Structure formats: structure tokens, C-alpha cells
């Protein structure tokens, strides 16, 4: 059997290959629901790396595969990015894909095309060494994660019928092992008022005042939400407030605000809605969980409720224990086992479908969505080695 050191050395051998692939991915701009070009490029890269197959599914995810055994593992990386934002905040072209001084630069290097470039190299290594006969590995370049995390994997599991024994998520972990994240949900609260002339506001029922009072109560609610020892505190924030009236000389008869709710362990949609309903009991108002629906570049219309469940894998779980063992054998050191601050496709993989997950990815999480995003080439090498080691010794 190939040793961990031999796998690591192979990954180092393909260092330039991995960095150059990532550079090409960065040059191929791919905002959420604008991923067609990068998906086609990844499919081409997979086939050139010797994958047994690579295809684009009905939603638009690119799915590569190596092996044909009954044990199934998947490695996931989303291929969409947020936009660059204010260009003056960048010290280099965010879509230039420059490789210099041991780094690859640009939007998506951390969040999270580096994971995709690394797993392509891992697949190349697996083909070179030879995969065990009882194993199949899927490599998923998933879409629309930035707009609606988990939608892609909801489709892969429920529509494509792919349900692995475990999934490696390649979101940035700074080469640490991650095993959970807070969930989240998006809610809308609508207030119904009664308009009156602005010169006699007492005759009406001002929806803006109602909404404002409740918004301040939500600020107080945030302070008393549950705290979990591992995932941390649940949070809630009003992130948008809109109103309407017959004119600017009339009392508002409509107000609406958007809530961003982060759910720690033990919190769920039912609890979060009940907490808001308690605040609304004295008002003519309603709260609801929002829905997401989109037509992708394939022409497929698909959607889901914007409730993204919390998930945690115990550190003693075999999937995590295997990752810790792989890390030690590859890098001769102890990994930090932690969690993501933000949300990932894990909300569908484990939160909805209870498939075990291990997180391991190149790049620092704090650089996600930030200007001057960059990833060390060394991280790409170590990530590719880890993915290959994990699968080959599964």
C-alpha cells in the first residue's frame, strides 16, 4: 500500500499543476447562477486528470467520478463566488489569477475554488496510485452555494440519487479539521397599518412605529439567545427595513423587515418562529420563513425553504477520527478540530440528510468575501494530499 509520505510527495510534484488550475478557475468569473463557463472548465480539467467520468447534472453541478465500488465517498467544493465589491480596496486584479511568491491571488482563491483545484489533483493522484476496488469517489463542483447553501446538494441527493457514506467539504479551514457549523434561516415580518393624513397621525396606525418597536425587541432577544459550548451563541439581526404609504404626507400602512437568524445547537425553525411570534402578539403582523427559487443556466427551476439546519459531527465519530489519523500520518502533527463560523453545503448533506461530514480546506476562513483574497500554494498541496490519503485509506 502507498505510504502517506509517498502521497504527500506526489502532491508536491503536482504543485504547479494545482496552482495553474486554480489560476484558470479564478480567471473564469463565476458569480452565483453564472457558473456555466467554470463548470465546463472543471469538467474538462477532470477528464484531463484522468477521471473515469465527468458530467454536468440537471441543475448545473459538475460531477466527476473515480472508481466503481460499493463504498461511496464524495468531495465537495462550490464553484460560485461573490463579486469583487469596491475594486479600489483590491491591491491586484481580483480575477487575474496571479501566481507569485508562493500564493495564488484573486476572488475565489479561498472561498472556495482552491478546494476544487486541490481535489482535481487528488483525483489525479488516486488514478496514478489506483483506487481500492470496493470504493467510488465523487467530486462535486457545486453551484449557487453563495445564494442558497445546500440547494445544490439537496438536488444531488434527492434528484440525482447520490448518497455517499461521507462527504469531505473543502470550504476554507486553514488546513484544520472542521466538524460543524451553526445553522441559519431567513425570515420576513410584515406589519399592517392604517393610513391617515400626515397632519393628523393619531387617526391612523403607523406601521413604521410598530416595526420599529418590534425591531428593538429583536435587538434585546439577540442578547438572550442560547449558547452552545462548541458552536457558540445563536444570533438574530434585522438586516433590511422597508415601508410604504399612500404618499409622503400620509402615515405608513405597510412595513416589512428581513431577519437573519443564526441557529446554534438545539435551535430550529419552529423555535425561531415562535420567538418572533411572541414579540408580535400585540401587533397586526405576521412572520414567515422565506423561500428560494431560481432557474439555473441549464434551464432547471429549483428551490427550497430558506431554513438551513444546524449540524455537528461528534469528534469521536469514525469519519472525524479517520481524518485526524490521516492528518497525523501526512504531516506529523496534531490537527486543530474546530467549526465554521459561516454556513456551508453541510446544511443539506448532514442537516437534512444525516450524511457524515468532515471539513478540510485550504485558505483562511477570515479571507472569505474579503478584498485581496489569496491562498498559499502550500495549502493546495497539503489539501490535495489529505483528500487522496483519506480516500485511498478509507
HELIX and SHEET records of a PDB file:
HELIX    1   1 UNK A    4  UNK A   13  1                                  10    
HELIX    2   2 UNK A   15  UNK A   27  1                                  13    
HELIX    3   3 UNK A   36  UNK A   48  1                                  13    
HELIX    4   4 UNK A   87  UNK A   89  5                                   3    
HELIX    5   5 UNK A  109  UNK A  113  3                                   5    
HELIX    6   6 UNK A  114  UNK A  129  1                                  16    
HELIX    7   7 UNK A  151  UNK A  158  1                                   8    
HELIX    8   8 UNK A  198  UNK A  203  5                                   6    
HELIX    9   9 UNK A  207  UNK A  223  1                                  17    
HELIX   10  10 UNK A  269  UNK A  280  1                                  12    
HELIX   11  11 UNK A  318  UNK A  331  1                                  14    
HELIX   12  12 UNK A  346  UNK A  349  1                                   4    
HELIX   13  13 UNK A  365  UNK A  367  5                                   3    
HELIX   14  14 UNK A  377  UNK A  392  1                                  16    
SHEET    1   A 6 UNK A  53  UNK A  56  0                                        
SHEET    2   A 6 UNK A  62  UNK A  67 -1                                        
SHEET    3   A 6 UNK A 135  UNK A 142 -1                                        
SHEET    4   A 6 UNK A  71  UNK A  78  1                                        
SHEET    5   A 6 UNK A 166  UNK A 169  1                                        
SHEET    6   A 6 UNK A 356  UNK A 359  1                                        
SHEET    1   B 3 UNK A  99  UNK A 100  0                                        
SHEET    2   B 3 UNK A 103  UNK A 105 -1                                        
SHEET    3   B 3 UNK A 374  UNK A 376 -1                                        
SHEET    1   C 3 UNK A 311  UNK A 312  0                                        
SHEET    2   C 3 UNK A 177  UNK A 181 -1                                        
SHEET    3   C 3 UNK A 337  UNK A 340  1                                        
SHEET    1   D 4 UNK A 235  UNK A 244  0                                        
SHEET    2   D 4 UNK A 254  UNK A 263 -1                                        
SHEET    3   D 4 UNK A 183  UNK A 192 -1                                        
SHEET    4   D 4 UNK A 285  UNK A 289 -1                                        
SHEET    1   E 4 UNK A 235  UNK A 244  0                                        
SHEET    2   E 4 UNK A 254  UNK A 263 -1                                        
SHEET    3   E 4 UNK A 183  UNK A 192 -1                                        
SHEET    4   E 4 UNK A 307  UNK A 308 -1                                        
SHEET    1   F 2 UNK A 227  UNK A 228  0                                        
SHEET    2   F 2 UNK A 232  UNK A 233 -1                                        
SHEET    1   G 2 UNK A 291  UNK A 295  0                                        
SHEET    2   G 2 UNK A 301  UNK A 305 -1                                        
END                                                                             
